[in-house]
Every structure is written in C-alpha cells, then in structure tokens.
Amino acid sequence: MNRRQCLRRLSLASLATLVGCGCHSAPTTGRKQLLLMPEGQEVSLGADAFHQMLEDEPDSQNTHWVELVERVGHRIAAQSDRPDYEWEFKVVSSPTQNAFCLPGGKVAIYEGILPVCQDEAGLAVVMSHEVAHALARHGGERMSQSFAVDQTKQAISFMTRNQEETRRKMIMKAYGVGTEYGVLLPYNRKQESEADHIGIMLMSQAGYDPQAAPAFWQRFSKLGAEKPPEFLSTHPSDSRRSSDLDLLLPEAMDLYANAKEQHGSGVKV
Ligand SMILES: [Zn+2]
C-alpha cells in the first residue's frame, strides 16, 4: 500500500469511527440523528460563546422581566431531564425580537420579543421552543450533516485539531447567536416542528396552559411585514404549525392536568 492509499484508508476509518459513534435519538420524538461532535464539547463551547456574547450585550434593567424569565426558565429546566446542565437565563436590553438557547442550557431572551409573549405562558412557548432546539442538539446536528454530506476531510480535521475559535463561532451560528431574528432562525422544517413538539410538552409539564402555543404562533405570524425572507422559505407555514400543535394539544393538556402546579397563563408581561 502506498502512502496515499494508506492515508485514504486511515481517513475512511476515522470517519467510520466518527459516524459510528454519531447516531443518537432526539428526546420526546425519538427521531434518529447524526451527531459527530461529542455533547460535552458542544456544552463547553456553548458556555464560552454565551459568556462572550453577554459581554457585548447590555443586561435588561427591567426587574419584572428578569424575574419572569428566571421563573419560567427554571420551571422549564426542571422538566428537561437535564440536571447536569448549568442553566442560565439572561434578559438582554435590546428591541430585537430574538431568543436562543445554547447547548448546556444557556438561554437569552431579548426584550423585543416580550411584548409579543403577552404573559408567562406566551414566554413559556418561546423559551420551551428554544430550549427544545438545544435539548435535541439541532445546531450540532446541522453542523454534522453539512460535514457528512460534503466535507469529509474538514470533518476529520475539525474533530482532530485544536480549533477552539472556529468551533465557537460555528456553534454560535448554528444556534442563532447574533442573528436579528433568533426565534425565526432558519432551522430546517423538521427541526422546527420537533422543537414545537418537544416545547409544548415541556411547557405543559412545567404547568403552563399549552393552548398558549398555537395562539402565540398565530400572533407571531401577524408580525408579517417584519419577517425576513428566510422565515417564509424555511419555517413551517403558520397554518401548518397551528394545526400540528392542535393535534398535540390533547396529549399536552393531559400533561398539564397532571403537572404539580397549574399556573395557567401566569402574570402579564
Ligand atoms: Zn425554532
């Protein structure tokens, strides 16, 4: 075997190892996923990216909003089955209609999204949806898919070299940090529907009325003119989203009825 053949065989073996240990199942839906980056690495990059991002973004001075986000966040986190995450909840002083959750439970809500939420249950819709993207590791899955499809060599070098800065930037991009419309972040449709599915169950278990979910997305869709073009092409249509959520409502209402406490819609934002 010459050197080139030997290297090629080595590369294929490395990829097989990566892919072989890359099969996972999403929580709640059980959908099979390809995840190449070890979760621990995603979590530590998430924490780095979160703290770096917060240095550039001013904290909200609205104590009512800060308390609300903390309260709703902790209730959702308690139902997430991830006591190993070091959950953090921040409200960013900005009119941007943005929200995201990075791996490891690092959640940021921008002030601009809060009036659309109207009350605690509406906030629970947004937060549980974003938390669901992180629990299901959608950003990590997106990175893995693009590597697996056309960048085998980059995948191997990515996994084997020390490229902390590049990785941090990638994870920020994959989870929507710094985008103007975080909630509208163009995950693919399957991931969006999955985040809706996981999210509505989470908020119900946390004691928030799940009927707030279809209502929130209907309100959100009426922001109409402000939507960026990606929203239209990558997100489930509003009618589809609402009808999918309606189908999930009976199961969600059962979870809500059996929740430790029912908070209904909670207090007004
Ligand atoms: Zn989403």
Residues whose N, C-alpha, C, O or C-beta is under 5 A from the ligand:
A	BS01	ZN	V183 L185 E192 A195
